[in-house]
């Protein structure tokens, strides 16, 4: 008998130099690849930091972009797979989610801080 019950796993990335040169994928999961292989949906939450010059404060400020990507969706048609999460400093929660294009993601990625 098959049960239609969703499971949510929080998975850490491998210890290697992650996120500096590529987007997160199922290959970046620490440990066994079983979870990535059997999952019907696989999401990655990746925070990309950019330095922006603040005209008012006259100094560089770090801006963090939280990107939620649906890396894998087995057997389902999906209209959008990349989302921008807006974080509210006042409320201390993500309070808005906006679908973005891959072109928008690439723009954010190109401007990221690289060591």
Backbone bond lengths (Angstrom), bond angles and torsions (degrees), N, CA, C in turn:
res aa  C-N    CA-C-N  psi(-1)  N-CA   C-N-CA  omega(-1)  CA-C   N-CA-C  phi
1 X - - - 1.447 - - 1.533 108.31 -
2 X 1.315 116.05 131.59 1.451 121.11 179.95 1.524 109.57 -98.16
3 X 1.325 116.05 128.11 1.456 121.58 178.10 1.528 109.64 -98.52
4 X 1.291 116.15 135.88 1.461 121.01 -179.43 1.531 109.19 -95.65
5 X 1.337 115.13 69.56 1.466 121.23 -176.70 1.523 108.91 -119.88
6 X 1.325 117.44 123.82 1.470 118.65 179.14 1.524 111.70 -77.72
7 X 1.307 115.90 144.49 1.459 122.68 173.41 1.516 107.82 -120.13
8 X 1.310 116.41 139.38 1.460 121.11 177.58 1.516 107.45 -116.76
9 X 1.327 116.03 124.41 1.461 122.30 177.10 1.518 108.44 -112.65
10 X 1.306 115.98 136.46 1.458 120.98 171.81 1.519 105.80 -102.62
11 X 1.301 115.51 119.82 1.460 120.65 -172.06 1.516 109.63 -119.98
12 X 1.319 115.54 138.95 1.459 120.84 176.70 1.521 109.75 -90.05
13 X 1.321 114.64 153.53 1.460 119.32 176.99 1.522 109.99 -81.40
14 X 1.313 115.13 164.97 1.460 120.74 176.94 1.514 109.47 -64.08
15 X 1.311 115.84 162.56 1.454 120.98 -175.25 1.526 113.36 -76.65
16 X 1.306 118.07 -12.25 1.461 120.66 -178.11 1.534 110.85 -62.04
17 X 1.282 116.84 177.56 1.465 123.86 -176.92 1.530 109.85 -68.07
18 X 1.344 116.55 77.47 1.460 121.64 -172.73 1.512 113.16 -82.65
19 X 1.318 114.49 145.56 1.443 120.95 170.35 1.513 114.74 76.88
20 X 1.299 117.98 0.08 1.461 119.87 -178.04 1.526 111.05 -88.18
21 X 1.337 116.41 -27.12 1.453 118.45 -175.47 1.524 114.21 -127.54
22 X 1.331 117.56 -8.88 1.459 118.38 -178.18 1.520 111.63 -151.50
23 X 1.329 114.77 164.93 1.453 120.87 174.81 1.521 108.08 -75.49
24 X 1.319 116.75 151.71 1.460 120.76 178.55 1.529 110.16 -68.44
25 X 1.331 115.63 143.80 1.460 121.16 178.14 1.528 109.02 -141.61
26 X 1.321 116.32 -179.29 1.467 120.34 179.48 1.530 111.45 -65.35
27 X 1.310 118.34 -22.82 1.467 121.76 178.50 1.532 112.90 -71.35
28 X 1.319 117.29 -15.37 1.462 121.75 -176.16 1.522 113.78 -91.23
29 X 1.334 117.68 4.57 1.462 122.50 -179.12 1.524 109.48 -74.44
30 X 1.321 115.55 132.94 1.463 120.29 176.65 1.527 109.27 -72.57
31 X 1.331 115.50 137.04 1.456 120.70 176.52 1.515 112.40 89.84
32 X 1.318 115.70 -147.05 1.457 122.48 -175.46 1.529 111.47 -66.92
33 X 1.315 115.58 144.62 1.474 121.56 177.07 1.530 112.04 -84.84
34 X 1.326 117.44 2.56 1.457 121.77 -175.64 1.529 111.95 -58.63
35 X 1.313 116.78 -44.14 1.476 119.96 -177.69 1.521 110.42 -60.95
36 X 1.318 116.78 -46.21 1.464 120.49 178.85 1.509 113.22 -64.61
37 X 1.319 116.62 -31.74 1.463 120.80 -178.28 1.525 112.83 -76.31
38 X 1.339 117.88 -38.43 1.470 119.28 -174.99 1.528 113.42 -92.58
39 X 1.314 117.32 -13.40 1.470 120.10 -177.67 1.527 111.01 -68.39
40 X 1.318 116.00 140.15 1.460 120.04 174.33 1.516 110.75 -81.98
41 X 1.325 116.30 -33.66 1.464 121.47 176.73 1.519 108.09 -124.85
42 X 1.311 116.21 140.99 1.458 121.33 177.39 1.528 107.53 -137.34
43 X 1.324 115.93 115.51 1.461 121.86 -179.91 1.522 109.50 -107.84
44 X 1.313 116.49 148.13 1.469 119.82 171.29 1.524 108.01 -126.20
45 X 1.318 114.82 137.53 1.462 121.46 174.67 1.519 106.00 -111.49
46 X 1.310 115.53 116.47 1.454 120.93 -175.94 1.527 108.57 -127.08
47 X 1.317 115.37 128.74 1.463 120.38 179.16 1.517 108.13 -100.59
48 X 1.325 115.38 124.46 1.459 122.72 -177.85 1.524 107.55 -113.02
49 X 1.327 116.89 123.53 1.472 121.55 -178.20 1.524 110.40 -101.99
50 X 1.327 115.56 134.78 1.465 123.03 176.62 1.517 108.86 -125.06
51 X 1.319 116.33 147.04 1.462 121.43 173.19 1.523 108.23 -95.24
52 X 1.324 116.07 128.13 1.465 122.05 179.75 1.518 108.20 -127.88
53 X 1.319 116.02 137.40 1.456 119.62 179.18 1.520 109.51 -81.02
54 X 1.327 116.91 122.94 1.462 123.18 178.95 1.527 108.47 -90.87
55 X 1.330 116.50 112.73 1.469 121.93 -178.28 1.524 111.98 -62.36
56 X 1.320 117.35 -38.78 1.457 122.12 -177.50 1.528 111.12 -69.47
57 X 1.326 116.85 -46.93 1.463 121.04 -178.70 1.532 112.71 -84.94
58 X 1.325 115.53 -14.33 1.471 122.73 -179.87 1.524 112.65 57.50
59 X 1.326 114.36 45.65 1.458 119.41 175.74 1.530 109.48 -158.80
60 X 1.331 114.33 165.47 1.458 120.61 178.70 1.530 109.71 -72.84
61 X 1.313 115.71 137.81 1.456 122.55 176.76 1.529 107.90 -123.94
62 X 1.310 116.45 141.96 1.459 120.29 176.06 1.527 109.58 -87.92
63 X 1.328 115.14 126.31 1.459 121.77 176.70 1.523 106.98 -111.18
64 X 1.334 116.58 125.92 1.459 120.91 -179.66 1.523 109.76 -103.96
65 X 1.325 115.32 129.05 1.456 122.62 178.60 1.526 108.18 -108.75
66 X 1.313 117.26 120.56 1.464 121.76 178.08 1.521 108.34 -96.59
67 X 1.317 115.23 116.52 1.462 121.41 -176.68 1.524 109.30 -114.29
68 X 1.333 116.03 125.25 1.458 122.53 175.83 1.524 107.17 -106.87
69 X 1.337 115.98 120.20 1.460 120.72 -179.71 1.520 110.23 -118.94
70 X 1.316 115.83 136.77 1.451 121.11 172.01 1.529 105.59 -89.16
71 X 1.315 115.78 99.40 1.454 121.86 -174.35 1.525 110.86 -75.83
72 X 1.320 115.59 -34.55 1.467 120.27 -176.54 1.519 109.49 -139.69
73 X 1.321 115.81 135.05 1.462 121.30 174.42 1.520 107.08 -144.36
74 X 1.310 114.36 98.46 1.463 121.24 -172.94 1.529 110.99 -85.18
75 X 1.329 115.25 119.48 1.459 120.36 172.24 1.510 115.44 79.47
76 X 1.339 117.86 10.88 1.463 120.15 -178.83 1.519 109.03 -129.27
77 X 1.324 115.23 141.39 1.459 119.62 174.96 1.527 107.78 -84.80
78 X 1.311 116.39 128.89 1.465 121.83 -176.11 1.519 108.81 -123.20
79 X 1.321 116.57 132.10 1.473 120.40 -179.17 1.521 112.39 -82.86
80 X 1.318 117.63 -34.62 1.458 121.08 -179.96 1.513 110.13 -139.30
81 X 1.333 116.82 139.93 1.466 118.06 -177.33 1.527 113.32 -127.44
82 X 1.320 118.05 3.58 1.463 121.29 -179.36 1.526 109.17 -129.96
83 X 1.349 115.10 128.86 1.462 120.12 -175.09 1.532 110.87 -133.98
84 X 1.307 115.34 145.44 1.458 122.47 176.63 1.525 107.64 -102.85
85 X 1.327 116.80 124.59 1.461 121.46 178.83 1.522 109.10 -99.92
86 X 1.320 116.32 124.98 1.463 121.01 178.76 1.520 109.51 -94.81
87 X 1.324 114.98 127.19 1.464 121.07 -177.96 1.518 109.79 -100.16
88 X 1.320 117.02 130.93 1.457 122.74 177.71 1.528 108.96 -95.94
89 X 1.315 116.30 113.32 1.473 120.74 178.01 1.532 110.73 -64.04
90 X 1.321 117.24 -35.31 1.468 121.32 -179.73 1.530 111.84 -66.01
91 X 1.336 116.04 -47.86 1.460 121.09 -177.01 1.523 113.10 -86.28
92 X 1.336 116.80 -18.14 1.475 123.16 -177.86 1.533 111.76 63.02
93 X 1.345 115.41 37.54 1.463 121.28 176.92 1.529 109.11 -144.29
94 X 1.341 115.72 161.68 1.457 120.15 168.50 1.519 106.31 -78.64
95 X 1.313 116.69 119.76 1.462 119.20 -173.21 1.523 114.59 -113.63
96 X 1.340 117.03 -1.48 1.460 119.14 -179.09 1.520 108.87 -152.05
97 X 1.317 115.56 140.13 1.464 120.83 176.30 1.527 107.89 -127.54
98 X 1.342 114.96 131.15 1.453 120.91 -176.76 1.520 109.02 -129.45
99 X 1.325 115.64 132.31 1.459 118.77 176.09 1.519 108.81 -72.82
100 X 1.335 117.03 133.94 1.465 121.02 177.51 1.524 109.03 -125.11
101 X 1.316 114.86 159.99 1.462 120.07 179.30 1.528 109.86 -84.52
102 X 1.313 115.78 163.97 1.457 120.16 177.23 1.535 109.94 -64.56
103 X 1.319 116.40 -30.68 1.468 120.91 177.14 1.532 110.52 -62.73
104 X 1.341 117.27 -42.47 1.469 121.47 176.78 1.526 111.06 -63.20
105 X 1.334 116.64 -41.26 1.457 121.11 178.02 1.526 110.41 -62.30
106 X 1.311 117.50 -43.51 1.466 121.22 179.09 1.522 111.45 -61.93
107 X 1.328 117.60 -36.90 1.469 120.95 177.84 1.521 110.48 -63.46
108 X 1.333 117.21 -46.77 1.469 121.65 177.51 1.525 109.70 -61.78
109 X 1.328 116.72 -42.50 1.465 121.68 -176.73 1.533 111.05 -64.21
110 X 1.319 117.15 -40.80 1.471 120.60 -178.63 1.516 111.72 -65.56
111 X 1.325 117.26 -29.75 1.471 121.27 -176.87 1.529 113.04 -92.51
112 X 1.331 117.53 5.25 1.463 120.74 -175.29 1.534 111.53 -68.38
113 X 1.334 114.65 160.99 1.465 121.58 174.41 1.516 108.50 -75.04
114 X 1.290 116.34 129.76 1.460 121.93 177.82 1.519 108.16 -122.84
115 X 1.330 116.32 131.49 1.467 120.06 179.31 1.500 110.78 -71.26
